[in-house]
């Protein structure tokens, strides 16, 4: 087998192992357990109803307790998504659920008048171990936020 062919085969095997485990060749991800973050849509009847951004962290189908999850808001201006904005964090409970709650509803989530709140995402980053296990970092897909007038622009 030629040297070029050997390099291609090894690279392919490393890529396959990385995709299957969710961990691997990215710096800081070797020797960790694959993790998954899932988020759900949020809706409210009024702009003052409390809303909660939630995320669930699992590994191999089991809940991960005691991990910090960061939440990010996604706004749209003139129909185009803006860069995600950090909205706070929460610690996962025994069910793997973390929450970032807004007691004043969507009106507590600041937004310029030309922006609308569209969705949110959540992320787990590897900052050590959780109960002696090191989990790989994981990001969620985006989940819609369907609340009336989501931002301080509603007040004007």
Secondary structure by P-SEA (a helix, b strand, c coil): ccaaaaaaaaaaaaaaaaaacccccccccccccbbbbbbbbbbbccccccccbbbbbbcccccccbbbbbbbbbbbcccccccccccbbbbbcccccccccccccccccccccccccccbbbbbccccccccbbbccccccbbbbbcccccccccc
